[in-house]
Amino acid sequence: MDRRQVLLLSSLSVIGFSSVGGTTAAVAQAADTVVIAQAADAYSMDPAKHSAYPTANILFNIFDPLVTLGADGKFQPALALSWSNPDPNTWRFKLREGIKFHNGEAFDANAVKYTFDRALDPAFKAPYYSRISAIKSVEVVDPSTVDIKTEKPFPTMLYALYEAAFPALIVPPKYTADGGTDGLARKPIGTGPYRFVEWVKDDRVVLEANPEYWGGAPKIKKVTFRPIKETRTRIAEVKSGGVDLIADVPPEDVPGLNRGETKIATTPSDILYFFAFDTLKPSPLQDKRVRQALNYAVDVNAIQKSILGGLGERIALTLPRTAFGYDPSWKPYPYDPAKAKALLAEAGFPQGFTIPLNSRQGRYLKDKEIMEATIGYLGKVGVKVEAKYMEHGVWAQVSEKKGREGLIFPGWSGTDPDLVWYPLLHTGEYQSYYSNPRLDALLEKGRSTLVEGERLVAYSEAAAIIQEEAPHLPMLQPPLVYGLTKRFTWTPRIDSMIDLRKAELN
Amino acid sequence: MLRYVIGRLLYAAAVVVGVSVAVFFLVRLGGDPTALFLPPETSAAEIARVRHQMGFDRPILIQYLEFASNALHGDFGQSLRYQQPAMHLVLERFPATLQLSAAALSLSLVVSVPLAILAATHRGSAIDRSGLLLSLIGQSFPTFWLGIMLILIFSEMLGLLPPSGRGTWQHLVMPAVALAAYSTAIITRLLRSSLIEVLQTDYIRTARGKGLSERAIVFGHALRNAAIPTLTVIGLQVGALLGGAVITEEIFAYPGVGRLAIQAISNRDFTLVQAFVVLMAALIVTINLAVDVGYALLDPRLRTR
């Protein structure tokens, strides 16, 4: 055999080899099948063993939580029918009865206890342990009643029990225990609207409708989740009909997708874009007038319009507009560069000053562009910003040593003041660069009672202090933008979770 | 010959060990990944607790010795993100990458060898000039740009090929073309110039004088000698194809090791990065070894060294 023959044979064998393989549908999908493209594949099929939203989106359609977040930002019953507080340290849940996991195992109070006991065991090493760690114990009262106990009153308990607290999805005790360390991680069994079919790593996760779903059989019979990292490729897929839903569409692609066979779905996210001012280390930012001046100096509305295509939601304080306690009468600082200059002069900086900016880049939608635009506005009132963009790992190290400086663009999310203001503004918290004993007292009050009225009063007073003292420069909730095929009907959620319970094909 | 092969083998083993040391320390330069696995609101105390649990607070030398001794037993540890054996995750996706690289290599050989022969034998002709232009284009267009253009034209505009995924042969066309472009260009240029050089040598003139047909001269005599430098480049290109697959896989959402590696790097999934790099190093070293041996087979002068 000479070289030519070898060459010919080897290329033929490669072509033969190439034609073997799976059978992913090439183009347009079947009438009862939906394909969803996200940026990443699942890490695990065990809800307590991962720390990523793309994974959570898949699992939320296989499993159910006790409570779920409604479109209005309020919690609604899921596996729990109702809840009450017999005492301030107890959350009592009445559970739905007669529900079965996909393998026939019964759902009851014991399943709830098992789910949390498993994820709370330090040896289990759940990455999102801290989301549920306020739970001291779970006690079975009767088969359809369960008590969740805490050390002290914990008003944000429902945030620890809904779908975005990843380990809160309820798993079947017997199946999970029998499966050893990774049985559930390979073949998940839940109570949710979809049953697991197969997972071809980095290629697809396939689910089929659970006709016995307690919330009503889902209308779409088959769902495939595919990981497609490259944005242009995701867009090409939805345009050519190979995929029905793509996440993370850049604002500039909205017009292109909002015509022909595709459409756009968008909602403000629960992510908060804002600058935190480091007031702990000596700098002009320790002066309240300077912080106010910076708030006056930046035209956030113009930034929203030009960089985000007007999408997203302007916020007056660092809190999403649907959050508990957000008062629509709160007003952001207006854009007033003259006032900014006057305040800077009053504070002793008529010529402005130079200040560092610390952030990551590429972490959030258009974050770098928004920071650069802000730097431009600050330059106009004489504040020179020296931006230092850090790589993720470096940022984490700097943050852990509390080494962030100057203007900080951290990004945050949370729909209760206790989940936002306490970690970001309470004295001594690891992400807090501000200290104010009056504010501390109010934030402590807000987290120590379950009585909503008392919490509202505390947070309303706290809001007034935050507005006046300006420890932050609140900007906006960036949008979540999805591209859809015309035939697919689905509503996006503020927390970016993909829920297919109500989705439809026409 | 045996001494030559054994010498090369020892050298290859040393390279793989060296690479494992380098990747172990390089991947740790940017700090440890504990905080990246935890929710953003996690307290410093909780981060410290998890770090201790994962063993990242131990002296780095101890960590390396543990890694090295486990790796020698074939255990590359658990992936930090997937919580599954790291080498298993890499090997699981390896056939897909191998398939893509093999398709790209075949494609580039099928195109470049005939093109180079035609160009060399018709030097200065339109074929030669268009071949040169084509290889210039192939060499200068970056893979990611070419990939996106292919998707734009063949998926979005013409609707002929699926933009992403793996399964049918249609899925393989665009990634293979994008990946093959660079090596096709390089191999064409090199083979063309070596052929031209060989075709001007005395023994070819003798062959012509004997009255051999041009076909017999090119295929029987010239190609064999021109193949020697080309073989080296093809060997190097195999490494480049496996490496280039990283970008190609990302663009076409092709489920291979390259995409796994990119994700592992941005997640700082140390164990997974280590498993990937060690496997790739072993593979490329093996290919180079095969090229060296193949070289010796083609050129008897090298065997005596």
Contacts between the chains, C-beta under 8 A, distances in Angstrom:
chain1	res1	chain2	res2	distance
A	3	B	223	8.0
A	3	B	224	7.8
A	3	B	227	7.1
A	4	B	219	7.4
A	7	B	109	6.3
A	7	B	113	7.3
A	10	B	106	6.9
A	11	B	106	4.0
A	11	B	109	6.7
A	11	B	110	5.6
A	14	B	102	4.6
A	14	B	103	5.7
A	14	B	105	7.8
A	14	B	106	4.4
A	15	B	103	7.8
A	15	B	106	7.1
A	15	B	169	8.0
A	17	B	99	6.3
A	17	B	102	6.9
A	18	B	99	6.2
A	18	B	102	8.0
A	18	B	103	5.4
A	18	B	169	5.4
A	18	B	172	5.3
A	19	B	168	7.8
A	19	B	169	5.0
A	21	B	99	7.8
A	21	B	166	6.6
A	21	B	167	5.4
A	21	B	168	7.1
A	22	B	166	6.8
A	22	B	167	4.3
A	23	B	167	5.4
A	23	B	168	6.9
A	24	B	162	7.6
A	24	B	165	4.7
A	24	B	166	6.7
A	24	B	167	3.6
A	24	B	168	7.1
A	24	B	171	6.9
A	26	B	161	7.9
A	26	B	162	4.5
A	26	B	167	8.0
A	26	B	168	6.1
A	26	B	170	5.6
A	26	B	171	7.5
A	27	B	159	7.0
A	27	B	162	6.3
A	37	B	253	7.9
A	40	B	263	6.8
A	43	B	81	5.3
A	43	B	82	5.3
A	43	B	83	7.8
A	44	B	82	6.5
A	44	B	83	6.3
A	44	B	84	7.9
A	49	B	83	5.5
A	50	B	81	7.8
A	51	B	37	5.2
A	51	B	38	6.9
A	51	B	39	7.3
A	51	B	81	7.8
A	52	B	81	8.0
A	122	B	53	7.7
A	125	B	50	7.8
A	125	B	53	6.4
A	127	B	37	4.9
A	127	B	38	6.3
A	128	B	38	7.6
A	128	B	39	5.8
A	129	B	46	7.9
A	130	B	38	6.6
A	130	B	39	5.9
A	130	B	41	7.3
A	130	B	42	5.0
A	130	B	43	7.4
A	130	B	46	5.3
A	131	B	39	5.8
A	133	B	46	7.9
A	182	B	83	7.8
A	182	B	84	7.1
A	185	B	83	7.5
A	185	B	84	7.8
A	200	B	255	7.0
A	201	B	89	7.7
A	201	B	92	6.0
A	201	B	93	6.5
A	201	B	255	6.5
A	202	B	93	6.2
A	202	B	255	3.6
A	202	B	256	7.7
A	202	B	259	6.0
A	202	B	260	6.5
A	203	B	165	6.4
A	203	B	166	5.8
A	203	B	255	4.0
A	204	B	165	7.7
A	226	B	164	7.6
A	226	B	165	6.7
A	226	B	253	6.9
A	227	B	253	6.4
A	228	B	164	5.3
A	228	B	253	4.0
A	229	B	250	5.6
A	229	B	253	6.6
A	229	B	259	7.1
A	229	B	262	7.9
A	229	B	263	8.0
A	230	B	148	7.8
A	230	B	250	5.9
A	230	B	251	4.9
A	230	B	252	7.9
A	230	B	253	6.9
A	232	B	148	5.1
A	232	B	151	6.5
A	232	B	152	7.6
A	232	B	251	7.8
A	233	B	148	7.9
A	233	B	151	6.0
A	233	B	163	5.3
A	233	B	164	5.0
A	233	B	251	6.1
A	233	B	252	6.6
A	233	B	253	5.8
A	235	B	156	7.9
A	236	B	151	4.7
A	236	B	152	6.9
A	236	B	155	4.8
A	236	B	156	4.7
A	236	B	163	4.1
A	236	B	164	7.8
A	237	B	155	7.8
A	237	B	163	5.2
A	237	B	164	6.0
A	239	B	155	8.0
A	239	B	156	5.3
A	240	B	155	5.1
A	240	B	156	6.2
A	240	B	159	5.6
A	240	B	162	7.6
A	240	B	163	6.4
A	242	B	162	5.8
A	242	B	163	6.7
A	242	B	164	7.7
A	242	B	165	7.9
A	391	B	30	6.1
A	392	B	36	6.2
A	392	B	266	7.2
A	392	B	268	7.6
A	393	B	30	4.1
A	393	B	31	4.4
A	393	B	32	7.7
A	393	B	33	6.5
A	393	B	36	6.9
A	393	B	268	5.5
A	394	B	30	5.9
A	394	B	31	6.2
A	396	B	31	6.6
A	396	B	34	7.8
A	396	B	35	3.7
A	396	B	36	6.1
A	397	B	31	4.2
A	397	B	35	7.9
A	399	B	35	7.3
A	400	B	35	6.3
A	400	B	44	5.7
A	400	B	47	6.1
A	410	B	40	8.0
A	411	B	40	7.8
A	412	B	40	6.9
A	413	B	40	7.8
A	414	B	41	7.6
A	419	B	41	7.1
A	423	B	41	5.1
A	429	B	43	7.8
A	430	B	43	5.5
A	430	B	44	4.4
A	431	B	40	8.0
A	431	B	41	7.3
